[in-house]
C-alpha cells in the first residue's frame, strides 16, 4: 500500500512538472510566416481517408529546414505510409508535435531538441507525393481538453488535437 501511494505521488509530480513547463511555439519552417498555410485547413473536411485534416500544411521550397516548434524529446523518427518521413516530438504540456512528409530527417529517437533546432527538410513523402513541398504539422495533447469538443465531424477528437495556427508565433 505504501509503495502505491509513493508511486501515485511520483506519477502526479511528473505530470504536474510537464504541465508547468513553459511552451512558446514557433513556426516550424525556416523563413515561413502565417501566410505560408491556409488558416482554415485545420479540421477541414472532407480530407482523404482520415475524414478531417487534424493539422496544418506549411508550404515552402523543397529542402527548406523544418524546425522543432518547441523544446522536447524525439519519440519517433522514421517512416509511416501516409505521413512519409515523420518526426514526433514530446514537448511541454504533454503535447506531441507531429511533423510529416519530410524529404529528409536529421533526428533520432531519444534526442533532446531545443525550439528552432532543425529536424529535417520540407518534402512530399507519403501520401503527399507529387504535391508541393510542405510539412504537415499537428499538435496532439496527451491530456484531454474536454471543453474543445464540437459537433463537427469527429469533433470529439478535438479534446486531443489543437489548432496549430492559433498558437504559432513568428
N, C-alpha and C positions, 0 to 999 in steps of 0.2 A: 504494500500500500504506500509506503514511504517513497519507494522508487517511482511509482506512478505519479505522485504529487510532484516530485522533483522533475520528472520528465515533462509533465504538463507545464511547469514553471519555465523550463528551458525552451520548450516549443513556443510558448506565449511570448517570451522575451525575444526570441529570434524573429518572430512575426512582427512584433512591435518595432524592433530596430529597423527592419526592412521598410515598414510603413513610414517611419520617421526620416529616412534618408531623403535629402533634397533631390528634386527632379526638375531639371531645366532642359527641355528638349530642343534640339536644333534640327534644321532641315538636313536630312541625311545624304544630300548630294552636293558635292563641292561646286560652289558658284550658283546653286539654284535659289530661286525665290518662290514666293507664293504663286507666282504667275506660271510656274512650270508644272502645275497639276490643275485639274478641273475641280473646283470647290464642291461640286455636287456629286462626285462619284462615290463617296463613302456611303454605303448601304444602297447604292443604285441597283435596280433590278429591271429586267432580268439580266443576269450576269453568268453566262456559261452554266456549267453543271453545278456550281455552288449556289445558284439561285440569286444571291445578292453579293455585292462587292464589299468585302469587310475591311477595306483599307483604301489607300490612295496610290495612284501610279504617278511617280515623279519622273518626268522625261528629261532627257539631255543627250549629249553626244556619246555614242558608244565608246566605252573605255574610260569615261569620266569616273573619278573616285566616288565610291559610296562610303559614307562616313557613319560611324556609330552615332545615333541620335542622342544617346545618353551614356553615362558610366554604366558598367556592368560586367558580366561574365558570359562568355560564349558557351552556350549549352549544346549547340549543334552547328556544324559547318559541313555541308555536303550537298547531296542531290535528292530532290523529290520529283516525281513525274510531272505534276502540274507546275510547281514552282521553279523547276530547273535547279540552278545552283543557288543555294539558300544558306543564310546565316540566321540563327536565333540567339538573341541576347537576353539574359535576365537582368533587368535594370531595377532601379529604386521603385518602391511602392508595390513590389512583387508583380511587375509587369514584364511580359515577354515582348520583345521587339523583333518582328519578323521581316526579313529582307529577302525578296525573291527575284528571279530572272537575272541574276548576276552573270556577267561574262566571265569574271574570274573571282576567286575567293582568296583572301590573304590572311585568314584567321584559322584557329583550330580550337576544338572543344577544350574548355578549361581556361582559356586565355582571359586575362583581365583586360578590359578596354576602358579608355577614357573617352568622354564625349568628344567627337570630332576626329577620332582616330580612324584611319582607313580600314575597311573590312573587305573591300572588293571593288569591282568596277561595274558600271552600267552595261546591261546586255539585253538579250532577248531569248534566254533559255527557257526550257519547259514549254508550257502552252502559250508562250509569248513569241515563239519562233516566227520570224518574218515580220514582226511588228516593230515600230520604232523603239529604240533602246530606252529602257526605263527600269526603275526599281519599284516593285510592289511593296509598300510599307504598311504594316499593320501593328497595332498595339493591342495585346490581349492581357487583361487583368486577371491574375490568379485569384484575387479576392473579388467575389461577386459584388456588383454595384446595382442592386435591385431597382433603384429609382430611375435607372436609364431604360427600363423596359418600355417598348412601344407596341402599338397594334399593327405595325408594319409586318410584312412577310419576314418570318424568323426574328421578329422584334424582341423576343425573349432572349436572344443571344447577345443583345446589346448590353446585358449585365456583365459581359466579359469583354466585348470589343469597344474600344474608344475611338473616336474620330480624330485621327492624327492632325487633320487640317485645323482643328480648334486649339491645339496645344503646341504646335511647332513655332519656333521663332527663328528669324533670320540671323 
